[in-house]
Amino acid sequence: MRTLVDVGDSQLQELDELSKEEKRSRAALIREAIDDFLAKRRSKHEGDAFGLWGNRKVDGLVYQERLRGEW
């Protein structure tokens, strides 16, 4: 799929230089950069979810049983 993105002159110049050095297309470099960005964001959010009980002093099962005992 194609998309349009505005890129600054200095960014485009650096991208062209890197493209020549690595003998890869600008599009390939941009796709790799997007993949890296998305992976970084994904791992950041996963860490947030798995760390929810990290600072709690109570065991998760004890907490669950206490809450269910209130029903």
C-alpha positions in Angstrom: 0.0 0.0 0.0 1.2 3.5 -0.7 1.0 6.5 1.5 2.2 10.1 1.4 4.4 11.4 4.1 5.9 14.9 4.3 9.7 14.7 5.1 12.0 17.6 5.8 14.8 18.4 3.4 17.5 17.4 5.9 15.8 14.1 6.7 15.5 13.3 3.0 19.2 14.2 2.5 20.3 11.9 5.3 18.0 9.2 4.1 19.5 9.4 0.6 23.0 9.2 2.0 22.1 6.2 4.1 20.4 4.6 1.1 23.6 5.0 -1.0 25.8 3.6 1.9 23.7 0.6 2.5 22.7 0.1 -1.2 19.1 -0.1 -0.2 16.1 1.9 -1.4 14.6 4.7 0.6 11.4 2.8 0.8 13.1 -0.2 2.4 14.8 2.0 4.9 11.5 3.7 5.8 9.7 0.4 6.1 12.5 -0.9 8.5 12.2 2.3 10.5 8.4 1.9 10.9 8.9 -1.7 11.9 11.4 -0.7 14.6 9.1 2.1 15.8 6.1 -0.2 16.1 8.1 -3.0 17.8 9.4 -0.5 20.4 5.9 0.8 21.1 4.5 -2.7 21.3 7.1 -3.9 23.8 6.6 -0.8 25.9 2.8 -1.5 26.2 3.4 -5.2 26.9 5.7 -4.2 29.8 3.0 -2.0 31.3 0.5 -4.8 31.3 2.8 -7.5 32.8 4.0 -5.2 35.5 0.7 -4.3 37.1 1.2 -6.5 40.2 5.0 -5.8 40.5 4.8 -3.4 43.4 1.9 -5.0 45.2 2.6 -6.7 48.6 -0.4 -9.0 48.4 -0.5 -12.3 46.5 -2.8 -12.2 43.5 -4.7 -15.3 44.5 -5.2 -14.0 48.0 -6.5 -10.7 46.6 -8.8 -12.6 44.2 -10.3 -14.8 47.0 -10.8 -11.7 49.2 -12.7 -10.0 46.5 -14.9 -13.0 45.8 -15.5 -13.5 49.5 -17.4 -10.1 49.4 -20.0 -11.5 47.1 
